[in-house]
Amino acid sequence: MKAATLRVEVAFATVHEQITIETRVPPGTTVAEAIRLSDILGRFPEIDLAKNAVGIFGECARLDDVVQDSDRVEIYRPLIADPKEARRVARGRRKGLNNRKPNR
């Protein structure tokens, strides 16, 4: 009798495209193993599992977490700006626009 496999999706997005690869893995497979088995690393060589955060259905996960059937493993890109700093700058810009005198 053939051993059962789990269906897992591995997802990654760049600025220009998003890809989801469905793969079959044996029970007990870790997040890192599922990513490797999906061959997404071959398609996106910029992915560095030592630097990119990962998650399952939007929840942070560790590379050694074991996946379950129907899990969606997500690989996140590094942030290019601190979100708090970006919001602060945006608020400052909005305030500056509100203080401008109308053109006459």
N, C-alpha and C positions, 0 to 999 in steps of 0.2 A: 504494500500500500504506500502511495506517495505521501510524503509529509505535507501538511497544509502550509500555505504561504499567506502572508498578509499583503493587502493592497495598501500602498503608501504613496502619497503625492509629495514631490519635492518642488518647491517654488522659489523663484528668484526673479527680481525685476531690476532692469537698468533704467536709465532715463528714457530710453527709446523703446524698450520692449519688456514684456513680462512672459515668463515661460513656466509652465507646470508640467512636470514629467511624472507620469504614473509608473510605478515599478512594483515588482513583487519581491518580497523579502522573507526570509525565514523567521519564525518566532524567536524572540530574544535579540533581534537586531537593534543596534543603537542608532541614535540620530546620525552620528558621524558615518556609520556604515551604510545607512540608507542613502545619505548624500552621495557617497562614493559609488554605490551600486547603481544609482540613477544616471551616472556619467555626466551630471550637470557640470562637474569641475572641468571636464574636457571641452565643454562648450563655452564656459566662462572662466578663463584662466585667471582673471582678476580676483576670483573668490579665494580668500585665504582663511581657512577655518580657525587659524590662530587669532585672527583679528575680527572677522565678521561674526556678529551675534546671530543666534539661531532661535527659533521658536516653533511651537506647535499650536496651530490655530490662534496665533497672535499672543500667546503666552510665552514668556521667556523659557528657554529650555537649555539643558547642558548637552554637550556632545555625547556624553555617556548615558543619557536617559534612553530607556528602551521604548521603541515605538509600538503603537497598537494598531490593529486593523483600521483602515480608513483615516489614519492621521494625515494631516497636511503639514509637512515639515517646511518651514520658511527660513530662508537665508536672508539676513538683513544687510543692507549696505551701510558702511560707516557714515555717521553724520558729518556734514561738511560745515555746519555752524551749530553753535550752542543754541537750542531752542529758546531758552530764557533771554539770551542776548538778542536774538532775532525779533522776539516780541517787543523788547524794550526799544529797539531801533524803530520798529514799525509804529509804536505808540508815539514816539518822538516826532516822526514824520507827520502823523495825523494831526498832532497838536500844532506843528508848524504851519500846516495848511489852514487850520482853523483861525490862526492869528493873522493871516494875511489880509491886507486892506483890499477892498474891491478896486478894480481898475476903473478910472473915470475918463 
